[in-house]
Amino acid sequence: MSANPRETVKVLIVKLSSIGDVVHTLPALYSIRKGFEKKGVRAEIDWIVEEAASSVLTGNPLIDNVIIVKNRGWLRDTARNLKTAKAVYLRRYDMVLDFQGLLKSGVWVAASRGKRRIGFSNARELSHVFLNEKVAPYDPEKHAVERYLDLAKYAGGSVDKSSTLIHAGKAARESVARKLDEKGLKRGAPFFVMVTRARWTTKLWSDGKFVELAKKISEATGLTPVLAGGASERAGIEAMRSGISGAISLAGEIDLKELSALFGLARFAVTVDSGPMHIAAASGARVVALFGPTAPWRTGPYGKGHIIIRKGLPCSPCFKKSCEDLKCMNGITVDEVFNVISGLIGEGRTPVIKGKQKKADG
């Protein structure tokens, strides 16, 4: 690549979903932007993404254009997608990077007709057939963030693995502060966030255990529990909130940017393996994540200081979405999680706990 300072390279990132996967690709975006800057090349970087995850990207100063398409394929709105495909083609991209590696992303790669269409040679669903540059097969045991950084490096990204947080923005922070205030949590009052829902039933911890944990943390620290979730989860989360004195539910009341702002204000987050878990890590929160059927070394909260709690059973990770004997999650006890959180408090990362509690070993 020439180092002509007036040269402009048009880049398209293809990462459509899910929320966690989009968050995992943010460090690669930073790497690409910084890599071209170091070469004296001006990059126009666009990102094509599905609606559900789009607000993670909108307003990010590293992205020139966020191209939003319907969730789950072309059949949802074929006419609109054809119009978008034409607009993507007319952008005449110099480089198209398929971070998704699925058929649905491969279709957009093909539609772009970019000069360099780059992705991993072992991408799934035959999506690699749409590429004209195939990067060496990725290691599936490597963390997703690291895999995406490898692809970014091949495309000219900086070898510096510096990341960037989600840009929640002042408006989102103010909105969250106002909503918490309206529910009785004064501005500046300390709180923690609990994420109790995930798309797979096998990733779930019991509501009763979350309720018991929230009570113990609140009683020991004075921190207010704040429960987060989507609109479809509101009823179940509200039932949990009603069993925790002083707890607040924002389920269905905040968007992804506000969720990021919420995590940024929280002392820590306790969460199952989910999209919000990744938003929490990318928003600067200390994350305590409960893992069962999935592999945290592949898709755990990325960055320093996060804590994974898992039983490490011989059958885990199994990556099953259904299980008749969910020992991996059911075996995690309330005391086990509480002791870990007590350890965080003992490190001075959260308010001093009331009374004497045993500090966790890890």
N, C-alpha and C positions, 0 to 999 in steps of 0.2 A: 504494500500500500504506500502510495506517495505521501510525502510529508508536506505537500503544497498547502500552505495555510488557508488558501481560498477554496480548497477542494471541499465538496460536501458529499457525504455518503448517506444514502437513505437506507435505514434499517427497519425491518419489521420483526417484532417479537411475536411469536404465536404461542400463547399460553392461555387457553380458554377457561379452564377450571382445574380443580375446585378452589375454594377459598385458600385452603392451606397450601396447595400447589402454587397458586399465584404468589402468595407471600414468600414461598421458598425461592422464587425466581427473582425477587427484588435485589439480592446481592449481585446476581448476574447482570442485571440492568446497570447497576452502579459500576461494575467492572467494565462493561462495554463502553459506557459513557467516559469513564476515566481513561480507558485505554486509547480511545481516539483522541482525547484531549492531549495526552502525552505525545501523540504522533503529530500534533498540529493539524489534525483533520476535524472539520466540523461535521458532527453527526446529527441527522434528524431521525429520532427514534420514535416509532409508532408501536403500539401494542394492541393486538386484537384479543378481546376477552368477552366472555359471556356475561350477561346482565348480573347474575347473582354475585359475581366477584368484582364487578367493575368499580364499585366505590372504593375499593382498596387502592385503586390506581388513579382515579380522577384527582386532579390538583397536584399530582406529583411533578415537581419541577424538572425531573430527569426525563420525563416523557413529553414529546411534542404533541402527539395525538393519541387519545384512547379511542379505539374503534370498538363499539359495543354491538354484539350480535345476540340473537335469541338463544336462550338456554336449550341444550339438548338437541342440537341439530337443525337441519334445513327444513324439515317438515313443519316446524312451528310457524315459520313465516318465509316461505320460499321466495316470494316476490321481493321482500325486503333484503333477504340474503343475496339474491342475484344483483340487486342494486349496489349492495355493499361490496360484492365481489368485483364488480366493474370499477368502482371507485378505488379499490385496493390495487387492481391491475394498472389503472391510470397513474398511480403514484410512481410506477417504474422503480421499484426497490432494487438497490444494489445488492442487498443482503437480506435474506429471510431466514430466521432462526426458529426451528421447530423444537421448543422445549417440552411440548406435550408428548409427542411420539405416539399418537393414536390416529385412527382413520379420520376422525373429525378435524384434527389439526392438519393432517396431510392434505385434505381437500382445500383448505385455505392456502396452504403452501403452493399447491398446484395453481389455484386461482390467481395468485399474485404474479406468477411467471417471473419471479425475481431472478436476477442474474446468478446469484449464488444462493442456493437453497440448501441450508446446512442443518444436519441433525445426526443423531447417533445411528450407527449401522444396525444395531439390534433393537431399534424402535419397534413397538408392537403394532399389531393389526396391519402389517404390510405397509405402514406409513412411510417406510424408508424408500419406497419406490418413487415417491414424489421428490426425492432429494437428488441433487447433482454433486453434492459433497457430503460424504459420509464419514463421520468421526468414528474412531475406534470404539468398539463396544464398551458401554459403561458397566461398572461393577454394581449390581443391584444391592450389595451389602453396604455400599457407600451412602452417606447421608445425601438426601435429595439436593440440598443446597450445594454440597461439594460437587455433585454430578453436573449441576447446571453451571457452576463456575468453571468446570472443565470445558464445557461447550463454549462458554463466553471467552475463555482464554484462547481457544482455537480460532475464534472469530476476530481476535485482535484485542480482547479485553485485557485489562491490567492484571498482573499476577498478584497484586495486592488484594487480599481477601476481605478488605474493609466492607462493611455492610452499611445499609441505610435503614433507618426506622421508617415505619409508615408515617406519611404526612397527614396527621389527623386534622390539623389546622385550628386556628383560633376559634372559629365559629363553632366547630364540633366540641371543643373543650368548654366553651361558654355554655353551649346547649346542655351538655351533660351536667355541669355544675348546677345549672338552673333546675334541671329535672330532679337531681338529688336533693337540692334545697327544698323543692316543693314537696318532697316525700319525707322531709324532716331531718335530713342530714346537712348540717350547716357547712358552709364552704370551709375547707381546710381540715374538717374533722376526718380522722383516719378511718379507712375501711379496707376490706379485702373483697375480692370477687370470686364467686364460685360458678363454674360452667359444668352443668350436670347432664347435658344432653349431647348425643352424637348420632350420626346417621346409622351406624351399626348397633344393633342391640347388644352385641357381644362386647362392646367397648364401655358399656354402662356400669356404673356403681349404683348401689341401691339408694333410692331417695331417702330411706330411713337413716342410712349411714351418713349421708350428706347433712341431714337435719341434725343428727347427733353431733357431728363434727363442728358444724356452725355454732351450735350452742356452746360447746367446749371452748372454742377459740374466742367467742364473744365474752364468755364469762371470765376467761383467763386474761384477756388482753384489753377488753373494752372496745375492740374494733367492731365496726358495724358490718355484718354480712350483706353483700349486694349480689343478688342472683341475676344472671344474664341468660338470654335465650331468645329464640325467634317467636314470631307471632303464633305459630302453630303449637308452640310449647307452653304458651302462657298459662293455660288452666292448670297443668301439672306443676309448674313452677310456683304459681300462686298458692297452690295447696301446700307446697313445701314451705313457702314464706310464712304462711299462717301458723306454722308450727315452730317458728323461730322468733322469739321475742326481739323486737327492734329491727328485724331484717327488712330489706328493701328489695323489691323485684322491678327490674327494668325490661323484663321479657316482652318482646314485641313493641317496645317503645323507643328503641334507638337503632340507627343504621350502623353500617360497618365502620364508618369514620368515627361516629360517636362511641362505638364499642372500643375502638383503638384509644380514643381519648380517655375513656373510663379506665382501661388497663393502665394507661400512663399515669393516672392519678392514684391508683391503688397501691397499697403496701406490698401485696403479693396476690397471686391468683392460684386457686386450686381447681384443677380441670381434668376431665377425661380427654382422651385422644380425639381431637376435633379441630375444625377450622378455627374457631375462636382461640384455641390453645396457641396456634401459630401466630395469630394476631397479637395475643398477649406478649409473646416473646419478642415480636418485632416492634412492639410499642414500648419496650423498656421495662416491662414488669418482670419480677422474679416469679417463676412458674414452678409449681409443684404439680407434676402430671402423673396420673394413674394409668398404667399401661397393662394390658392383658394379652389380647390376641395379635397385636401388632408389634413391630420392632422399633424401639425408640432410636436405635443407632441409624435407622433408615429415615425415619420421619418424626423424630422427637423434637421438642422445642429447641431451636438452634441458638447457640450462643453460650456464654459463660454464666455460671451461677444457678442454672435451673436444676431441679432435682426430679429424678424419675423414681417412682415407686412401683415395683412389679415383683411378682412372686418367683419368676424365673423357673417355672415348671418345665419338665421335659417336653410337654406338648405345646409350649409357647415359644416363639410366635407361630400360630397356625394360620392366621389371616382368614379365619372362618367368620362369616356373617351370622351364623346361627350355631348354637351349641346346647346340648342337653345338660351338660355339667360344667357350668362356667366357673371352674375352680380358680382360674387365673385372676378374675376380678373379685369374685365373692370371697376369696382368701385374704384380700387386703382388709385389715381391720381399722376401725376408727382410731384406736390408740396409736397404731403404727403411723398413720398420717399426722395425727396431732403431735406426736413426739418429734417428727421431722420439722413441723412448723415451729414447735417450741425451740428447736435448734436454730432456725432462722432468726427467731426473735432474740435468742441469746447472742447471735452475731452482731446485734445492733442494727439489723436491717429493717426492723419493725419496732413499735413501741415496747417498752419493757413490760413483761407480763406481770400480772398481779399474783402474788403468792409464789410458792416454789413448785417448779415443774422440772421433770427430768429432761435434760438436754439430749437430743438425738445424737447417735454416734456418727451418722453420715451427714 
